[in-house]
Amino acid sequence: MSTPIAKPQLRGLLTSQIKKNLIAMMIASISAGLAYKILVADKRKRRYAEFYKTYDAEKQLKIMNEAGLMQSYMPEPK
């Protein structure tokens, strides 16, 4: 004697699949966002902070003016 075959889930199948997929995608998107923040954004912020610790804007402006890169600035003749 054989056992009866289990009935397939016909009602609510789409709803149950959507719930599973929604939970999986939320976990995946949150983990991807955290990975981007840790691996990319935080390193970028740290590099910018290190750069601007020693950056002198007045010195760079003087260098660009002397090189003739500014159209509105005419260097004084020496």
Phi and psi in degrees as GROMACS dihedral restraints (atoms count N, CA, C in turn):
[ dihedral_restraints ]
;  ai    aj    ak    al  type     phi  dphi    fc
    3     4     5     6     1   -95.5    20    10
    4     5     6     7     1   157.9    20    10
    6     7     8     9     1   -85.6    20    10
    7     8     9    10     1   151.2    20    10
    9    10    11    12     1   -69.4    20    10
   10    11    12    13     1   146.5    20    10
   12    13    14    15     1   -77.3    20    10
   13    14    15    16     1   136.5    20    10
   15    16    17    18     1   -69.0    20    10
   16    17    18    19     1   143.2    20    10
   18    19    20    21     1   -74.5    20    10
   19    20    21    22     1   141.5    20    10
   21    22    23    24     1   -74.3    20    10
   22    23    24    25     1   153.8    20    10
   24    25    26    27     1   -78.7    20    10
   25    26    27    28     1   114.5    20    10
   27    28    29    30     1  -105.5    20    10
   28    29    30    31     1   -36.3    20    10
   30    31    32    33     1   -94.4    20    10
   31    32    33    34     1   135.4    20    10
   33    34    35    36     1    77.1    20    10
   34    35    36    37     1    10.6    20    10
   36    37    38    39     1   -65.0    20    10
   37    38    39    40     1   -45.7    20    10
   39    40    41    42     1   -62.6    20    10
   40    41    42    43     1   -42.4    20    10
   42    43    44    45     1   -62.8    20    10
   43    44    45    46     1   -43.3    20    10
   45    46    47    48     1   -68.5    20    10
   46    47    48    49     1   -37.5    20    10
   48    49    50    51     1   -66.7    20    10
   49    50    51    52     1   -40.3    20    10
   51    52    53    54     1   -63.1    20    10
   52    53    54    55     1   -42.2    20    10
   54    55    56    57     1   -60.7    20    10
   55    56    57    58     1   -46.4    20    10
   57    58    59    60     1   -62.5    20    10
   58    59    60    61     1   -45.9    20    10
   60    61    62    63     1   -66.7    20    10
   61    62    63    64     1   -38.0    20    10
   63    64    65    66     1   -63.9    20    10
   64    65    66    67     1   -44.6    20    10
   66    67    68    69     1   -63.5    20    10
   67    68    69    70     1   -44.3    20    10
   69    70    71    72     1   -63.8    20    10
   70    71    72    73     1   -41.8    20    10
   72    73    74    75     1   -70.9    20    10
   73    74    75    76     1   -33.7    20    10
   75    76    77    78     1   -65.6    20    10
   76    77    78    79     1   -42.7    20    10
   78    79    80    81     1   -63.5    20    10
   79    80    81    82     1   -43.0    20    10
   81    82    83    84     1   -65.7    20    10
   82    83    84    85     1   -41.8    20    10
   84    85    86    87     1   -71.1    20    10
   85    86    87    88     1   -38.2    20    10
   87    88    89    90     1   -65.6    20    10
   88    89    90    91     1   -43.3    20    10
   90    91    92    93     1   -67.2    20    10
   91    92    93    94     1   -36.0    20    10
   93    94    95    96     1   -67.2    20    10
   94    95    96    97     1   -40.1    20    10
   96    97    98    99     1   -63.6    20    10
   97    98    99   100     1   -43.8    20    10
   99   100   101   102     1   -65.6    20    10
  100   101   102   103     1   -39.9    20    10
  102   103   104   105     1   -63.2    20    10
  103   104   105   106     1   -41.9    20    10
  105   106   107   108     1   -63.5    20    10
  106   107   108   109     1   -43.7    20    10
  108   109   110   111     1   -61.7    20    10
  109   110   111   112     1   -46.1    20    10
  111   112   113   114     1   -72.1    20    10
  112   113   114   115     1   -46.1    20    10
  114   115   116   117     1   -83.3    20    10
  115   116   117   118     1   -26.7    20    10
  117   118   119   120     1  -115.6    20    10
  118   119   120   121     1   -57.9    20    10
  120   121   122   123     1   -66.1    20    10
  121   122   123   124     1   -45.2    20    10
  123   124   125   126     1   -66.1    20    10
  124   125   126   127     1   -39.8    20    10
  126   127   128   129     1   -64.9    20    10
  127   128   129   130     1   -40.2    20    10
  129   130   131   132     1   -64.6    20    10
  130   131   132   133     1   -43.4    20    10
  132   133   134   135     1   -61.4    20    10
  133   134   135   136     1   -41.6    20    10
  135   136   137   138     1   -65.0    20    10
  136   137   138   139     1   -41.4    20    10
  138   139   140   141     1   -65.2    20    10
  139   140   141   142     1   -40.4    20    10
  141   142   143   144     1   -63.1    20    10
  142   143   144   145     1   -42.6    20    10
  144   145   146   147     1   -62.8    20    10
  145   146   147   148     1   -41.7    20    10
  147   148   149   150     1   -64.8    20    10
  148   149   150   151     1   -38.9    20    10
  150   151   152   153     1   -64.7    20    10
  151   152   153   154     1   -45.9    20    10
  153   154   155   156     1   -78.0    20    10
  154   155   156   157     1    -7.2    20    10
  156   157   158   159     1   -66.7    20    10
  157   158   159   160     1   -35.9    20    10
  159   160   161   162     1  -110.1    20    10
  160   161   162   163     1     3.0    20    10
  162   163   164   165     1   -79.4    20    10
  163   164   165   166     1   130.3    20    10
  165   166   167   168     1  -116.4    20    10
  166   167   168   169     1   106.3    20    10
  168   169   170   171     1   -67.2    20    10
  169   170   171   172     1   -37.8    20    10
  171   172   173   174     1   -63.9    20    10
  172   173   174   175     1   -40.0    20    10
  174   175   176   177     1   -64.8    20    10
  175   176   177   178     1   -42.7    20    10
  177   178   179   180     1   -66.0    20    10
  178   179   180   181     1   -39.4    20    10
  180   181   182   183     1   -62.4    20    10
  181   182   183   184     1   -43.0    20    10
  183   184   185   186     1   -62.0    20    10
  184   185   186   187     1   -42.0    20    10
  186   187   188   189     1   -63.5    20    10
  187   188   189   190     1   -44.1    20    10
  189   190   191   192     1   -67.4    20    10
  190   191   192   193     1   -38.6    20    10
  192   193   194   195     1   -64.4    20    10
  193   194   195   196     1   -43.2    20    10
  195   196   197   198     1   -67.5    20    10
  196   197   198   199     1   -28.6    20    10
  198   199   200   201     1   -80.8    20    10
  199   200   201   202     1   -10.2    20    10
  201   202   203   204     1    82.0    20    10
  202   203   204   205     1    23.5    20    10
  204   205   206   207     1   -82.1    20    10
  205   206   207   208     1   -17.3    20    10
  207   208   209   210     1   -95.1    20    10
  208   209   210   211     1   121.5    20    10
  210   211   212   213     1   -74.2    20    10
  211   212   213   214     1   -28.9    20    10
  213   214   215   216     1   -88.8    20    10
  214   215   216   217     1     1.7    20    10
  216   217   218   219     1  -119.4    20    10
  217   218   219   220     1   126.9    20    10
  219   220   221   222     1  -108.2    20    10
  220   221   222   223     1   117.9    20    10
  222   223   224   225     1   -65.4    20    10
  223   224   225   226     1   146.3    20    10
  225   226   227   228     1   -72.2    20    10
  226   227   228   229     1   136.8    20    10
  228   229   230   231     1   -68.5    20    10
  229   230   231   232     1   144.1    20    10
